[in-house]
Amino acid sequence: MLRLTLSLALFLAASTAAADQRDKRLDSLFESLGKTERTDQTHGVQAKIWAVWIESRDDETNRLMDLGIAAMRAHDLGLGAAAVRRGRPP
């Protein structure tokens, strides 16, 4: 699982990401995360941060990222690896 997560992170870093750590939206999200005490609220803020981080201007990159994330959640490492390799079957 760690290998797949790292591969997805590298894939994202090499993609045509629209947002990065300097994205203005992140300032308020991280501020909210620091002030939030309830776990159920932190999950929502974390999801918004990830949504900013994984944005891309490329439809195919977005599709593959969505596929890779869904595969990780389903513990389907073969499908996740295929997404990292730009959709080729495992």
N, C-alpha and C positions, 0 to 999 in steps of 0.2 A: 504494500500500500504506500509506503514511504517513497519507493522508487517511482510509482505512478504519479504521486503528488509532486515530486520534484520535477518529473518530466513535464507535467502540465504547467508548472511554474516557468520552466525554461521555454516551453512553447509560447506561453503568454508573453514572456519578456521579448521574444524574437518576433512576435506578431506586430501588426500595425495598431498598437494600442492607442486609443484616443486620450486616455487619462493616465496620469502617473502620480507619484507621491506628492507632486506640487499642485495637483488639482485643487482649486479653491474650495470645492465642496467638501473636501476632506477635513478642513480645519474645524468646521462646525460639527461634523460627525464625530471626530475624535474628542472634541470638547464634550459633546453629549455623552459619549461612551465613558469618559472619565467621571462624569457626574451621576451616571445611572447606577443605582444600587440594586435594582431588581433584575434577576437573571432573565426573566421573560422579556424585559425591555432591552437588555444588552444584546440579545440575539437579533432583534430587529435592527438595531444600529449596526451591528457587525454585518448583517446582510446588505445593508445600504453601502457600507464601505466596500465590501467585495463587489457589489454591482458597479461601483465607480472603477475599481481596479481592473475588472475584466472587460470593460467597454472596448470595443474595437470599431474602426471605420469600415471593416471588411466583413461582408455577410458570411463568407465561407469560414473565416476565423471565428465569428460568433457561433456559427452552427457547430463547428468542431469543439469549441469550448463548452457549449451546452451539452453536447454528446459526451465529452470527457467527464464533466461534472456529474451527469446522470449515471454514467458507468461507475464512477467512484462510489456514488451513493448506493448503487446496487451491488457493489463488490464484484463487478465484472471487469477484472483487470485487463483481459484481452481486448475488450471493446474500448476501454480507456486508452490502452497503448495504441490501438489502431487510430483513435482520434488524434493522438499526439503525432502519429506518423502521417497526418493529413488524410485520415479516412481510409487508408489501405487496410484490408482485412489482416487480422493477426496471423 
